[in-house]
Amino acid sequence: MANAMRPAWAAIDLQALQHNTQVIRKLAGNRRILGILKANAYGHGLTRIAQALADIDAIGVARVDEALQLRNFGITRPIVLLEGFFAAEQIPILAASNIQPVIHNLHQLEQLAAAEHVSDPMRVWLKIDTGMHRLGIEPSQVSACYQQLANMPQVNGPPILMTHLACADEPEHAQNVKQLNKFAELVHPYQDSVTSMANSAALFAGIGSEYDWVRPGLSLYGVSPFAGTVGSDYALQAVMNLQASMISVRKIKAGEPVGYGAAWAPAEDTYIGIVAIGYGDGYPRHAPQGTPVWIGGRCYPLVGRVAMDMITVDLGAQLNVELGDTAQLWGRELPVEKVAAAVGTIPYELLCNVARRVQLDYLD
Ligand SMILES: Cc1ncc(COP(=O)(O)O)c(C=O)c1O
């Protein structure tokens, strides 16, 4: 008899989250941890992850609505807005909610200087472009911006100086040394300043992790930031287990096509499992044939096209699984890094794309 069956759900392992936090805490030593929870905590559910991460020093998000969602939920820890405010109207809201913006260009600086109704002066971060050339003020602007912020009535104390590495996931890349040297040179005159550089990859590679705040995102969720490796190589445990029931098992004769476009047919008679997850759940539509799907203790290849609500898996000529079994698309049994490599993407994208209709089950 089949178990009760379910469409896609994600079992979120909060013990694994705590474990990863401890691994990171150990690596970070006495540095403070800004845990990155943007994009719905990389798909894991913003508020519950923030609540579970009581042990980190501050939370980083990318959007004002994410920060306010946390405040409305009762999270009182410092929150850093990684791209700062997008409009001057947001400044009083941030000040009233004790949300710390990152200032990354002169336009924001001017908006802040002109802001009225700032109830409490804000702590701000100043992002410096040391070579990524995306966000951040120019090195030549650091001195003026620092002085201006340090003296602004809207701002509480000197800014925290931060930068972001372009190539931390390739520790040997020459760009890392360039950015490290640039940052060291730029922050040198501000010996008493608080500083920040390292994301997960930089922290695990020991690049710039000596600065006061480290900013891990991916590693909190148990995922390796380095291509060709998995979280367990760094003692991390997968937090998200994306799963769905196998809602049908069919015997298919050699040459009979399966799914949309009749895109795949078995060379020999085989069993096909239909798993209740598809691109409507965030499973990548372009996942190629052979992408692994874990069912009942081993991996089977995805075959045919990914549909909105279903995928098809070749179970082979000898059936070792049964209707109602739980398939794991990624998680503890099947690292998301391996699925991402098979699909030609990065784990970040797979995690963030998990759709709203996928129920998140939190396991304490
Ligand atoms: C400024 C900044 N710091 C830290 C992180 C966290 O990076 P990771 O998830 O690779 O640890 C991000 C994420 O993109 C970021 O934008």
The ligand as an SDF file (V2000), in Angstrom:
LIG
                    3D

 16 16  0  0  0  0  0  0  0  0999 V2000
   27.6450   41.8020    0.0580 C   0  0  0  0  0  0  0  0  0  0  0  0
   27.4540   40.3280    0.2630 C   0  0  0  0  0  0  0  0  0  0  0  0
   28.0710   39.7370    1.2900 N   0  0  0  0  0  0  0  0  0  0  0  0
   27.9340   38.4160    1.5320 C   0  0  0  0  0  0  0  0  0  0  0  0
   27.1510   37.6230    0.7100 C   0  0  0  0  0  0  0  0  0  0  0  0
   27.0200   36.1530    1.0200 C   0  0  0  0  0  0  0  0  0  0  0  0
   27.6420   35.3840    0.0360 O   0  0  0  0  0  0  0  0  0  0  0  0
   27.6830   33.7840    0.1430 P   0  0  0  0  0  0  0  0  0  0  0  0
   26.2650   33.3250    0.0300 O   0  0  0  0  0  0  0  0  0  0  0  0
   28.4810   33.3810   -1.0450 O   0  0  0  0  0  0  0  0  0  0  0  0
   28.2890   33.4480    1.4480 O   0  0  0  0  0  0  0  0  0  0  0  0
   26.5080   38.1980   -0.3730 C   0  0  0  0  0  0  0  0  0  0  0  0
   25.7040   37.3680   -1.2670 C   0  0  0  0  0  0  0  0  0  0  0  0
   25.6510   37.4920   -2.4300 O   0  0  0  0  0  0  0  0  0  0  0  0
   26.6580   39.5960   -0.6020 C   0  0  0  0  0  0  0  0  0  0  0  0
   26.0470   40.1930   -1.6160 O   0  0  0  0  0  0  0  0  0  0  0  0
  1  2  1  0
  2  3  1  0
  2 15  2  0
  3  4  2  0
  4  5  1  0
  5  6  1  0
  5 12  2  0
  6  7  1  0
  7  8  1  0
  8  9  2  0
  8 10  1  0
  8 11  1  0
 12 13  1  0
 12 15  1  0
 13 14  2  0
 15 16  1  0
M  END
$$$$
